[in-house]
Amino acid sequence: MNLENKVALIAGATGGLGRVVSKIFAENGASLVLVGSKQDKLDQLVMDLNLSEQQYRTVVADLSQETAAPKILEAALEKFNHVDILLNFVGGWIGGKSITDTTNEDLSSMIQQHLWTTFYLVRAFVPHMRANQWGRVMIVSAPSVAHPQANGLPYNVGKSAQEALMMTLAQELIDSGVTSNVLRVRAINTSHNLTQQNKSWATPEEITAAILYLCSEEAQKINGAIIPLLGS
């Protein structure tokens, strides 16, 4: 797929999924705004991908802070003048406790990592995309939103809130040229070792293939979709 003249912001770029998405997007001609929490990891990613100076901008940021997203937008526009694709892979998992044993901090942490990071990014970047009449916004979620598992309240609530934001955004973006979609995966098989336990897990490459399609012109009418990559 040709992503020349497209600029993709990848939040969580140094994680297992973010690294693969960054690599494949770069190979398809995209310019990259790589966001992470540690500069040394971002520098290593740039070196591993052999990116040219013209092809990337790295930004160290704590996306749970309200002031981070506007600063990232400013840095991106200073380098590239536009941003077309927003991918938020920031998150984590807290669980393993019953509801009655869950702490306020457990719940707040998951809401902060999943909902607030997405909210801040959307609030900063979507007006810019709407003005350009083209954009793609995506997150990766989990089937526990539809089928909550016991002892997983913080993650279930965080992801449910994040999906609700994305679906609300999709309705607000109808006929704007910007789309908002969700990919659901059970887990991400970054090791590529196939076992009975992980045979339904999606690899980063499989997830990236779906993201690439959603970035295409052919996918312009796909908005407000929750796409399951759940295996067999």
N, C-alpha and C positions, 0 to 999 in steps of 0.2 A: 504494500500500500504506500502511496506517495503522501508523505506528511511535510513536504517542503513548503516553506512559508507559514507553517503552523508552529505555534509556541505552546508547549505543554508545561504546566506547573505540576510537579509531582511532590506531594507532601508525604514524608516518610520514605524518601528516596533511597535511603541506605538500608532499608529492611529487605527481607528475602524477596518479597514481591516487587518492591520499588526498584531494586537493582535490575531485575529482569525487564520490567516495563521500560526503565530508562534506556537499557541497552537496545531493545527492539525498536523503541521510538527513534532513537538516534540513528539506527541502521536504516530506518525508513525516512530519514531526512528532517525530522523535527528538531527544533531548537528547544532547549530544556532549561527550566528554572527548577533547580534541585534544592529541596528544603529538607533539612535535618536538624538534629539537636547538637551534633558535634562536627566541627570543621574538619578534623582529621579524617573522619569517615567519609565526608563529602569529597575531600581531596583524593582519597584513595579510590572512590568511585569514579571520579573524573579521569584519574590515571588508568584505571582498569579498562575504561571504555574508550580511552585514547581520543577524547573529545578535543576539538579545536577550540581556541579561545573564543571564536565567533559563535560557537554553537551552544554555549551554556552560561548560566549564572548560578552560583551557589549562594544560599542564604541560610544562616544559622538562626533558628527561631524556636521559641516555645509557643506553639500554636494554641495552648490553653490560655494564653494571655491575650486580652482584647486588643492590645496595641500591635500585636505581631503581624496580623494579616494585612493591614494597610501599609505597613513598612515593606512587606514582601511585594505587594502590588507596585509600590513606588520603585523598588529595585528592578522589578521585571520590566516595567515600562521604560525605565532609564536605559536598559540594555536593548530591548527588542521593540518597544513602542506598542506592543499589543500582546495579549494572552488569549489563546483560543480554547485551551483544554485545561480543566481543573480536575485533578485526581487526588483524592484524600485517602491515603493509606495509614494515617495516624490512628493508633488505637492500642488495645491490649486486652487482657482478660483477667478478671478477678471473679472468683467463684469458689466452689467447694464448701460452702456453708449454707445452712438452712436460713430462711428469711429471719427467723428469730435470733440467729447468731450473727447476722450481717450487721456491720457497723455503718454509721453515717459516712465515715471516710471511704469505705468500700463503694458505696453507692455513688457518692459524689465524684469519686475518681473516674468511674466508668462514664458517668454523664459528662464530665469534663472532657475526657479523651475522645468520646465519640460524638456527642451532640455539639458541645460548645466549639470544638475545633472546626467542625463542618459549618456551623452557623457563622463563625467569624470569617471563614474563607469565602463563603457564599455572599455574605453581606459586602465584602470588599470587592470581589471579582465579578459577580454577576452583572451589576450595573454597567461595567465596562464591556462585557460580552453583549449585553442587550444593545448598547449603543452601536456596536459593530455588526449587529444582526446575525451573529454566528457564535456558537459556543457549545461545549460539551462539559457536563459536570457529572462525575461518577464517584461512587464509593463501593467498597466491598463489604457485604454484610453476611449474615448467617441465618440458617433455617430456624434457629431458636427463636427468632422473632415470631414466626408463625406457629411454632410448636415449642413453647418454653419448657426447658428441662428443669427438674428439681435441682436445688442447690446451685443455682446460677443467676440469682436475681440481679446483681449489679450489671453483668454483661447483657442479660436479656433486656433490661430496662434501657441501658445505654444505646444498644443497637436499635431497639424499637423506636426510641426517640429520634435517632439519626435517620432511620427510614421514613418516619413521619415528616421530618423536615424535607427530605428529598422528594417525597410524593406531593407535599404542599407546593414546593418550588416548581415541580413539573406543571401543576395546574396554573401557576402564575406565569409560566413561560410559553404557554400555548401561542402558536403563530409568531413567536419572537425570533425564530432562527436558533434559539438556544434550547438544549435538551438536558433533562435531569433523569438519570437512571441508576439502578442498583443491581449489582451482581451478588448473588448469594452463593457461598461455598461452605461446605462442612468444615474444612480446614485446608491449609495450603501445604502441599507436599513439596517442600523446598529441597528435600534430599533425593527425590526421584527414586527412592527405594520402594518398590511395590510389595506390600504385605497384605494379608487378609484384613488387617485393621484399617489400613489407609487406602484401600483400593478405590474408594469413592471420593477421595480427596482430589482436588484440582491442583495441577501443577501451575507454577507461575506463568509458563508459556501458554497454557490453555486459557488462563484468565486474561492474559495479554491479547490473545487472538480475539476474544470477545470484545475487549476494550477497543481494539483497533477497528473492528467492524462498526461499533457504535460511534466511532469518530468519522466514519465515511459519510459521503454525501448520500449514499443509498440508505443510510440509517436515519435520515433527517426526520422521518415521521415517527421514529421510536422515541417516545417521551413518556415518562411516568411508568416505565416498565421495571418489573422485578424479575430478573433473569436467573433461573436456577442452574448452577453448574454443580450438580449434586451427584453425578455419576449414576451407576446402575444399582 
